[in-house]
Amino acid sequence: MSAVTDTARVTAPGNPIGRSIRDSLVVAKRNLIRMARIPEVVIFGLIQPIMFVVLFSYVFGGSMDIGGSTSPQVYREFLMAGIFAQTVTFATAGAGAGIAEDMHKGLIDRFRSLPMARGAVLTGRTLADMVQTALTLLVLAVVALLVGWRTHTGAGEVLGAFALLLLAGYAFTWIGALIGLSVRTPEAATSGGLVWLFPVTFVSNAFVDSGNMTPWLRHIADWNPFSATVQACRELFGNPGVSTSDAWPMQHPVWASLIYSVLIIAFFRTLAVRKYRSAAA
């Protein structure tokens, strides 16, 4: 019996749930330290959403009809909830690529030789990605304020909107984790992550009023989990874009966003952890 196998059989003392949380935080810290040592990853992650804010605000502002108004200021306030949601969702591709890279380099196999909770590697990675996403949102909010975005509700509602965004981003990150475990290279993980992200984010109410879409497409957009988060943020920010749809997610977007996020986490975390156990075996 090899020393590695013997080590893998060691069970760390303590409550299993507490041990899993502790192991997840250790892995999260490791990934945050790694991110800090490669600042260009964070910088490039900030550039794309900032470009979206500037381009959409000044290129499309004034040509979009939002609630009967074509005012650039109205469109900027309508737009920002969609940009925020798109930013946290696109972080999924980076998460998938990071996990695929760890698999490719054999790091996951080394983690398996340690007496740690099986799901801690993935949970720690997704938590670290959520911290990076929170930093990106903070910078993006400052840029949005500079181009004219404003909120019209209290601090509690605004913080609640950002909490929903982080929860949705964390949920989608588990989809990225599953993709990262299912492919053989980081490049494939990045491509696989973006393939489904574009239709999810653009067939939605993020950048245009879904009421102007054809009926069948509007129905898809209104029931899109991404749309629920965008609409919830608009309501909590007090921004333009009140939906006239009868679809339940558009009538109760905050609850719909919460429910969607919890279901996505529960479903895709289960699949990702199962895939991790088999892929790294």
N, C-alpha and C positions, 0 to 999 in steps of 0.2 A: 504493500500500500504506500503510495507516494505521499510526500509531506504536504503537497497541495491538496490532495484528496482528504487527508486527515484534517487539515485546516478547515476545509469546506464543511466538514461534519461538525465543527465546533459550534455550539449554540451560545450566543451571547446571553448573559443573564438579564433578568428584568422582564417587565410586562411586554408582550409582543407588540401592542399598539404603541407604547412609549418608545420601544426600541426602533420600530419602523419610522416614527417621527424623527427620532434622533439621527438615524442613519440618513434619512432624506435631507435633513438640514445640513449634515456633513457634506453630502454630495452637492447640495445647492451651493454651499460655501466654496467648494472646489471649483465649480463652474463659474462663480462670480469672480474669483481670483483670476481664473483663466481669461475671462472677458476683460478684466482690468489690465491684463498684460498685453492684450491685443486691442488697443483703443480704436484702431481703424475700423474694426467690425462695428463698434457702436456708432462711430461717426458716419459711416456709410449707411447704417440703418436709420440715421436721422435725416440724411439728405433726401431720400426718396419722398417721405411724407411732406417735408417742407416744400419740395418741388410741386407736389400735388396741390398743396394749399395755394401757392402763388399762381400756378398755371390755371387751375380751375377758377380761382377768385377773379383774376384779371382777364382771362380769355373768354370764359363763359358768363361771367357776371354781366348783367345787362341784357343778355339774350335769352335768359331762362324766365319763364312765367311761373312764379310761385304765389299761389293764392290771388291771382289777378294782378300781381305787381312784377315788373321787370327791373326793379331797383337793384343795382349791384350790392348794396348793403343788405338787402333782404336775402339775396342769394347767398352771400357769405355766411350769414347766420344759419340759413337752411343747410348749407354745404358742410359745415364743420362737424356736425354729428356723424355724417357719413365718412369724412376723412378720418376722424378718430377711430371709428369702428373698422375701417379698412386697414388702418395702421396696426391695430392689435391683431387683426386676422392674418395679415401678411407675415406677421412674426412666425406663423406656423411653418413656413418654408425654411426659415433659419433653424428652427428647432429640429425639423426632420433631417436637415443636412448635418447638424451637429451630432445627432445620435447615429446617423449612418457613418460618419467619420470615426466615431468611437468604436463602432462595430468593425469597420474596415481595418483599424489599427490594432485590434485585439484588446482594447481597453476593457470592453465589456466582459471578456473572458477572465481578465485579471480580477475584476470586481467579483466575479462569481466564486473565486477562490477564497474570498473573505467571508467571515461570519456576519453577514448583514442581511437585512430584509430584502426579499427578491424585488419588490416593487420600488425600493428606495432609489435605485439608480435612475429610473424614469421620473419618479416624483421629484427628486432633487433637481434634475435637469429642467423640468417644466417650471418649477418654482423659480429657478435662476432666470429663465427666460421671461417670466412674469415681472421680475424686478427690472430687467432691462427694458421691458415694454413700458413699465411705469415711468422710467426715466425719459423714454421717448415721448410719452404723452405729455409729460411736464414741459419739455422743450417745445413740443408742437403747440401746446396751449399758449405759450408765450408768443410764438410766431403768429398764431391766430388772432390774438389780441392786437398785435401790431398792424395786421391788415384790416382790422375793423370788426372782428367778431366780438359779440357781447352776450352775456347771460342776463336773464331778467327774472331770476328766482333767487331764493335764499341760498346760503352756503351749504345747508344740509342737502338740498336737492342737487346742487352742483356736484358735491362730493359723492352723492348717491349715484349720479350718472357715471362718474369716473370709476366707481366701484363696479358697476354693471359692465363697463367696458373691459376692466381687468378680468372679471369673471368670464366674460365671453371669450376674451383672448386666451385665457388659461384653458378653457374648454376646447377651443380649436387647436391648441397646441398638442393636445392628446391625439388628434387626427394626424398631425405632423409626426408625432412619435411613432405611431403605427406605420406610417409611410416609411420613415427612416429605418425601421426594423425590417421592412419588407423588401427593400432594394439592396443592391450590392455596392453602390458607390454614392458619395455625397452629391455628385452632379445629378445622378438619377433622382435622388431625394428632393433636390431643389426643383427640378423640372416637374416631378410628380406632384409636388406641393403646389406649384403655380397653376397647373392645368385645371384643377377644380376651383381654385380661389377666384379666378377671373369671372366665371359665370355666377358664382355665389355673390360676389360683391357688386357686379354690374347689373344683374337681373334682380334689382332691389330698388328701394326708395332712397338710396344713398345720395345720388347725384341729380336725379330728376324726380318729379312727382309721379308716382306710380299710377295715379289717376289718368295720366295722358297715354298710358300704354294700351295696347289691344287687350280685350277682356281676358283671354286665356293667359297672356303674359302677366297681366296685372294680378291674376289669381296666384300665380307662382310667386311673384314678388311679395305679395301680402303675407304669404305663409312661409316665406323664407326666414329662418332663424336670424340671419344677419339683419334683415329689415326690422325685426322686432326690437333688436338692440338699438338700431339707429332711431327708430320712432320713440323709444323710451327715453333716449338721451335728449331728443328734441323737446319732449314734454318736460323733462326735468331741468333743462337749460332755459326753458321758456322761449325757444326759438321758433321761427315760422315753420310750417309744414304739417298742420293739423290734418290728419287723414280723414277722408270721407268714406273709406271702405267699411263694409259691414263685417269683414273678416275678424274673427276673435283676437288674433294677435295684434291687429291694428287698433282695436277698441280697448285692449288691456295690455299695452306693450311692455310695461314694467314686469308684470307677472309672467307674460309670455317669454320675455328675455331670460328671466330667472329659471323658468321651467326648462326651456330649451338648453340652457347652459348646463344645468344639473344633469339632464338626460344625456347630453353629449359626453360629459365627463364620465358618468357611470358606464356608458356603453363602450366608449373608445378606450378608457383606461383598462377595463376588463380585457378587451381584445389585445391592447398593447402589452400588458403584463404577461398574458398568455403567450403572445408571440415572442416576447423577450426570453421567456423560459425555454421555449423550443429552439429559437434561433441561436441562443448562446450555449445550448447544451453540448 
